[in-house]
Amino acid sequence: MSAPSPGTAGDGTAGDGTAGDVLVVGAGPVGLTAALALRAYGLPVTVLEAGPEGRQRPGSRAIFTHSQTLQILDRISPGLGAELYRHGVYWNTQRTFHAGKEVYAKTYPDPPAGVYPHFTSLPQVQIEAYLQARAVAAGVTFAWEQEIADVTTSDDGVVLTTAAGRRWDASYVVGADGSRSVVRKQIGARMEGTRDEGWYVVVDVAEKDEPSLPNERHFHYAHPAVDGRNVLIVPFAGGYRVDLQLVEKDDPEELASPEGVRGWLDAVLPPGYAERTTWVSTYQFLQLVAHDFADPHRRVLLVGEAAHLFAPFGARGLNSGVPDAEAAAIAIAAASRATAAAARTPVEAFALARRSAALFNRDAAGEALAHLRPDEETAARVLAAAERAPEDAEASVWLEKAPYGPRGVHRAETVYRY
């Protein structure tokens, strides 16, 4: 899908924006959500994106949009959540295996009419296209190829300067410029946490005209066809994502090479899918949260991966970034209407609440990561549970749920498993 061409700001080199404008840095799904939410409150918004108009980023990336996220999108742009749901896929059946033995299987009933399932699954590029089309219709202005180089804040507002020397003035800024956020660095926010030393290879494969894979999510502990490595297979609109968890002596570059991918993918999928690979990436998990989600003057608010990075278990990244974006818009709308003395209060509340949510999600994803890279005691517990499952229902359910972390609730934010 391609969205309509966005509005574009003028080509002047100075003085763009006014003191009453809000700028959003980053045109990913979280930045677009923030822009839509700000427009819902009647605020003028310009999105600054470092990339060119029409950029196409490879890979499915963030594919899971949880039901609560769909509900948030419906609030800020009526019908948007339903639009994503209609174009995504949902699977009712989840299966978990250990060394080739099925240890858990459950098929859920379809949700009632008018009720969203736990998630819909479609590639991030499609999510962005639907969001951008809505943003254009809502009156959001876009300015492309605006790489931010400097951020200066004061009690009165924010000045952004691009690498090309262009100046942008704003009353407030939402930093949604991703994991390498320049905005975050410029306001002095520190990322705190850890990096997991283990490596993963993620592969997208396109669906066949006559699919030979079921519309189900499969997780394999110790897959026998790949020497006991863990494997996750999940559908999304148009294909499947396959994650391979590497072991200590593996070479990530070798297993992510065309020959390497073909070798292990042929072992875990039906014939023909290895030739349908559309994207391959390697990654390590970062468990990082910014020490503060706003600048000292409370004029710049950080959202999404500019503010936090989680291991993906439970699909917590995008589904925490969207509530970040809505909360940032609420705070800015309140601050814009407050007296000068009270304007800091809603931004302060945003920074505290969303950092608390991020810490919760970081720790929850960390529990799943510890389960998938187990110590000796946890490894023994997994093996013992697999020997008892599926006849032992408690062991079976634990093997299914543990790889995704707890399904706990942080205030109004629910996190579901894949």
N, C-alpha and C positions, 0 to 999 in steps of 0.2 A: 504493500500500500504506500502511496505517497500523499503527503498532506499538501494543502494549498500553499502557495508561496507566502511567507510571512511579510508583514510590514517591515520596512527597513528605515533606520534613522538616517539623517542627512550625512553628508560627507565632510562636514566641517572638521577642523582640527582642534577646536577649543570651544568651551562654553556649552557643550551639549548637556541637556537635562537642566532641571530647575530645582530649587531648594525643596519643592513640594513633591518631586518625583520619587519613586522607589525603583531601584535598580536590582535586578536579579542577575548574578554572574553564573552562567552555566545553563545550557539548554538541554540537559538530560531530563529524565522523567521527574526528578525531584524539583529541579529548577522550574520546569514547566508547571508542575503542580503549585508551587509557590506563586508563580505569576497568575495562574487562574484564580487562586484563592484571594490574592490581593485585588484582582479585578472584581471579584464577588463582593468585596467591601467598598467598591467604588474608587479605588486608588489608581492613579496613573502609573503604568508599569512599563519599563523597557528591559528586555532580556539582552544581555551582552554575552556573546558566545565566541570563544577563541577560534573555533573551526569555521570553515566556509559554509555558506548556505547550501543545503542539500547534501551535507556530508553523510556518508554511509559507514558506520562503524561495524566491523565484522563481528559475527558470532551472536548467539542467542542472548548471552549475558543474563540479566535479571529476567527470569521467565515467570516466576510465581507471583501472582497478585492475589492476596488474601481477601476474604469476603469483607473484612472490616475496611481494608484499603478501598475496595470497590464502593463501599458505603460513603467513605470520605469523599471520593471523587464525585459521587452523585450529589453530595451536599454542595460542592463548590461549582459544579457544572452539571445540572440535572440531566440524567440519562447517560452520563459518561461511563459510569461503572457498568451499566447494562450493556453498553456498546462493547467494552472490552470483554465482558463475559460471553457475548454472542460470538465473538471472533476467536476466542481462546478455546482450549480443550480442557475437559475435566474427566478424570478417571475415578471409577468407583472402587476398583479392586487394587489392593496393596498386598504384595507378597515379600516375605523375607526368607532368605536361605542361609544355611551354614554348611560349608563344604559340599554344596550341591543338594543338601537335604532341605526340603521346605519345612520351616519351623514356625511360620505364621502366614495366615491368609485370611483376608476379610474383604467382603464386598458390601459396600454401604448402599442403602436405597437412594434413589434420586431425590434431591431436595424438593419440597412442595413448590407448586407454581408461585412465582413471585419472590422466592427466597433464594439467595445466592448459596452455592456450595462453599466449602471451605476455601476454594481458590479457583482461579482460571489460569491457564498456562499458555502464554504466547511470547514470542521473542521481544526483547526490549526495543528493538528498532521499530516494531509495530506499535508498541505502547507509546513510544515517543511521537509517532506520526499522528495517532489519535489525539494525544494531548496537545500537540502543536496546532492541529486544525481547530480545536476548541479555543486555544489561546488566541489565534488570529481572529476568530469570530467574536471573541470577547473584547477585542480592542487592544490586545497586548502588542507593543512595538518590539521589533527584533533588530538587532545590529550585529552583523556577522564579522568575523575576523577581527575581533576586539580582544586581543590578548592583554590581560591586565598585568601591569608591571609594578604599580605602586598604589597603596591605599592609605589615605590620610584622614583621620577622624578627629572630630572636635565635638563640643557640646551642641553645636549648631547643625552638624551634618557630616557628609562624607564627600571626599574628592577621590575619584579613581582616575589613574593615568595609564594609558595603554603603552605597549612597547613601541608603538609608532608615534607616541607623543600626544595622542588625543586625550582631552580632559572631559570627564563626566562628573556632574554635580548631582547630589541626591540628598534627600532627608534621611533615608534609610537604605541599607544594602542587605540583600540576602545572598550569602556566599554558598553557592551550590555547585562549585567547580571541581568536585570529585576528590579522589584520594590524594592527589598531588596539589591540593588547593593552594593557589597563590594568595587568595584572600585570607585564608587561615594563617599562613606564615606571616603575612604583612601585619596582621593585628596582634601577633605575638602569642597565639594560642598554641600550646604544646600538646602533642599527641602522647598519651601515656598508655602503656600496656606491653604486650609481648608479641613475638613472632614465633610461630610454630616452625620447627626445622624440617618437618616432613614435606614432601612434594606430591602434587596431584597433577594428572593430565585430564583435561576435559575436552570432549570431542562432540561436535554436532554432526548428525547424519540426517540427510533428507529422507522423507518417507517415500516408499515405492508407490507406483500406481496401484499395485495390488499388495497391500501390506502383509508382511509375514510376522510382524511383531504385534503382540496384543496391546490394546490401549490400557496398560496397567503400569504401575510403578513397581520395579523389582530392586531390592537391595540384597547383595550377596556378601556375607562374611566369608572370607577365605574361599574365593571362587576357585574350584579345582582346575579349571581350564587355564588359569593364569598364575599358577604356582601359589595359590593361597592369598592373593591380593584381594582387597575389598573392591567391589564394583557396584555402582549405582546406575540404573537405567530408568529414565523418566521421559514421558512424551511431552511435547509442546506442539502448538499449532504448526504443522508443516514438517515435523521430524521428531528426533529423539536426542536427548543429551545423555552421554555416557561418561561417567567419572571413574577413573582408575586411581586407586590409592597406592602410591609407590612404597616400597620397603627400603630399608636403610641403605643398601648397596646399589640401588637402581640409579641409572643415569637418566635424568629427566629429558635431556635433549635426544637421547637415543630412542626412548619410548614415545616421544612426541614427533619423531621424524616420520616421513611417509611410510618407510618400511616398517618402523616400529609400530606405528598405529595400525597398519594393515595386519600385522601379525597378531596383536592381542585383540583387536576388534573382531577379526574373523573367528576368534576363539569364544567370544561371549555373545555374538549376535548371529542370526541366521545368515546364510550365504547371500552375498550381494551388497550388504550394507557398507562394508569397508570401502567400496568404490563410490559411495555416495557421501563421503565426508565433505563437509562444507567449512569447518572451522576447527582448529586445534589450538589449545593454549595450555601452558603449564603455570602453576601457581603454588605459593605457600600462603598459609592463612595468617593474617594479621588480626590481633585482638587489641585494638587501639581506640581510645576515646579522648577527645580534646579536653584539656583541663578547664576550659571555659568555652561556652557556646556563643559568646558575644564579646565585642571589644570593650575596653575599659569605659568608653563613653556611652556604651549601650546604643550604638547606631548601626552596627554590623552584626547580623545574626547568621550563624552557621547551621547548615542543614545537610542531611544525607551523609555521603562519604567525605565531605569536607569536615564533618564533625566526628565521624566514627567509622570504624572498619571492623567487621565481624567475620568469623568463619561462617560459611553459608548454611550451616545446618539449621533447618527451621525456616529458611528464607527470610531472614530478619533484616537484611540490608534495605532494599527498596521499601519493604513493609514497615520499617521504622522511619525511613526518610520521608514518606508521604505524610505521616502524622507530624514530623518535624516541620514540614513545609506549611501545613495548615496552621499549626501553632504559631509559627513565625508570622504568618499573615494576620492572625488574630491579634498578636502582640503589637505589630506595627500599626494596625488600624486603631487599636486602643491608644497607643502612644501618640499617634497623629492628632487625636482629638482631645488629648489631655493638656493640662496646663504645663508649662515648662518645668515646674517643680515636681510634677507627678509623672512626667513622660518616661522616666527610667523604670518605673515600677513594673509595667507589663513586660518589658524586655527582660528585666531581672527574673521575673517569674518564669518566662519562657526558658531562659538559660538553665535555671535550676531544674525545672521539670523535665526538659528533654535530655539533659545530661543524666538525670536519674534513670530515665527510661533506657538510655544507651548503656549505662552500666549494667542494668538488669539483663539486656539482650546480650551484651558481651559475655557476662558470666554464664548465661544459659547456653549460648553457643559453645563456650569453653567446656561445659560439662559434656556436651556431645563430642567435642574434639578429644577430650581425655578418654572417652569410651572407645573411640576409633583408633587411638594410639595408646593402647592400654598398658598399665604397669602389670607386673606379674600376677598380682592379686585379681585385677579386673579381667585379665585374659583367662585366668582359671575359672572365674565366675561365668564368663561368656561360654566357655566350653561346657561347663556343667549344665548351664541353662539349655544349650543346644541339644545335649543328650536327653534332657527331659521333655523338650518340646517336640511336637505341638500338643502332646497329650496333657502336659502340665500347662494349663492356661496362663498362670501367672508368669512362668518362665517365657512362654511364647510372646506374651504382650510386652514383657520387658525387653526382649531381643528386638522387637519391632520399634518400640518407642525410644529407646536409649540413644540410637544414632542421630536423633534430631534434637536432643535436649528437652528440657521440661516444657510442657504446654502451659506454663504459668501465665498469669495476667499481671501486667504492670499498670495499675490504674485502669484507664480505658483502653489499653493496648493489649490485644490478644495476639499470641503467636501460635500458629499451627505448624504441624509437621508437614513435610512434603506429601 
